[in-house]
């Protein structure tokens, strides 16, 4: 899985980049054959939503996982950028599990009876 990271109104430090690659990269186990074919591309954007607020949900993380035939999207806002990334990972994991279940059911239904 290729991970492309973009930072808006926020400095992308090497530690945050590594953190994103660890968390979002761990989702590759849910992608199975798509990841082996190299067809999966992930776009992650982290941002600070406002410059003048210091409390509250000021950090935002969003991601698009581009699979063949579908784009899975997740976004999360939180008080800390790492918490936002963790929440984003959970959201994407649930969406990938749902996609995987539907994809497997379609394969079973299309399979001719023996």
C-alpha positions as CSV (number, residue, x, y, z in Angstrom):
1,X,0.0,0.0,0.0
2,X,1.3,3.4,-1.0
3,X,0.7,6.1,1.6
4,X,0.7,9.8,0.5
5,X,0.7,12.3,3.3
6,X,-0.2,16.0,3.1
7,X,-0.1,18.5,6.0
8,X,-2.1,21.7,6.1
9,X,-1.4,24.5,8.6
10,X,0.7,22.0,10.5
11,X,4.4,20.9,10.3
12,X,4.8,17.3,9.2
13,X,7.6,16.1,11.5
14,X,9.4,12.8,10.9
15,X,7.8,11.3,14.1
16,X,4.2,12.2,12.9
17,X,5.0,10.8,9.5
18,X,6.3,7.5,11.0
19,X,3.2,7.4,13.3
20,X,0.9,7.7,10.3
21,X,2.7,5.1,8.3
22,X,2.6,2.7,11.3
23,X,-1.1,3.2,12.0
24,X,-2.5,3.4,8.5
25,X,0.0,0.9,7.1
26,X,-1.3,-1.7,9.6
27,X,-4.6,-1.7,7.7
28,X,-3.0,-3.5,4.8
29,X,-3.8,-6.8,6.4
30,X,-7.5,-6.1,5.6
31,X,-6.8,-5.5,2.0
32,X,-5.6,-9.0,1.1
33,X,-5.2,-9.5,-2.7
34,X,-5.7,-5.9,-3.6
35,X,-2.5,-5.0,-1.7
36,X,-0.5,-7.7,-3.4
37,X,-1.6,-6.5,-6.8
38,X,-0.4,-3.0,-5.9
39,X,-3.7,-1.4,-6.7
40,X,-4.2,0.3,-3.3
41,X,-3.3,3.9,-2.8
42,X,-3.9,5.9,0.3
43,X,-4.1,9.6,0.6
44,X,-3.8,11.0,4.2
45,X,-4.2,14.7,5.1
46,X,-3.6,16.0,8.6
47,X,-4.4,19.6,9.4
48,X,-4.9,22.2,12.1
49,X,-8.4,23.5,11.6
50,X,-7.8,26.9,13.2
51,X,-4.9,29.0,14.1
52,X,-6.4,31.0,17.0
53,X,-8.1,28.3,19.0
54,X,-5.9,26.3,21.4
55,X,-8.5,24.1,23.0
56,X,-11.1,21.7,21.6
57,X,-11.2,19.8,18.4
58,X,-8.5,21.7,16.5
59,X,-6.7,18.8,14.8
60,X,-8.1,16.9,11.8
61,X,-7.1,13.7,10.1
62,X,-8.7,12.4,7.0
63,X,-7.9,9.6,4.5
64,X,-9.0,8.1,1.2
65,X,-8.2,4.5,0.5
66,X,-8.6,3.9,-3.2
67,X,-9.5,0.4,-4.0
68,X,-10.6,-1.0,-7.4
69,X,-14.2,0.2,-7.9
70,X,-14.5,2.0,-4.6
71,X,-13.0,4.8,-2.4
72,X,-13.1,4.3,1.3
73,X,-13.1,7.6,3.2
74,X,-12.7,8.4,6.9
75,X,-12.2,11.6,8.8
76,X,-11.8,12.5,12.5
77,X,-11.3,15.6,14.6
78,X,-9.7,15.6,18.0
79,X,-7.7,17.6,20.6
80,X,-4.4,15.9,19.6
81,X,-3.2,14.9,16.2
82,X,-2.2,11.4,17.4
83,X,-5.7,10.9,18.8
84,X,-7.2,12.0,15.6
85,X,-5.0,9.5,13.6
86,X,-6.0,6.7,16.0
87,X,-9.7,7.5,15.5
88,X,-9.2,7.7,11.8
89,X,-7.6,4.2,11.9
90,X,-10.6,2.8,13.7
91,X,-13.0,4.4,11.3
92,X,-11.1,3.0,8.3
93,X,-10.8,-0.4,9.8
94,X,-14.6,-0.6,10.2
95,X,-15.2,0.6,6.7
96,X,-12.7,-1.9,5.3
97,X,-14.2,-4.8,7.2
98,X,-17.6,-3.8,5.8
99,X,-16.2,-3.6,2.3
100,X,-14.4,-6.9,2.7
101,X,-17.6,-8.7,3.9
102,X,-19.7,-7.3,1.0
103,X,-16.9,-8.2,-1.5
104,X,-16.7,-11.8,-0.2
105,X,-20.5,-12.2,-0.2
106,X,-20.6,-11.1,-3.9
107,X,-18.0,-13.7,-4.8
108,X,-20.0,-16.4,-3.0
109,X,-23.2,-15.4,-4.7
110,X,-21.7,-15.3,-8.1
111,X,-20.1,-18.7,-7.7
112,X,-22.1,-21.4,-9.6
113,X,-23.5,-24.2,-7.5
114,X,-21.7,-27.5,-7.6
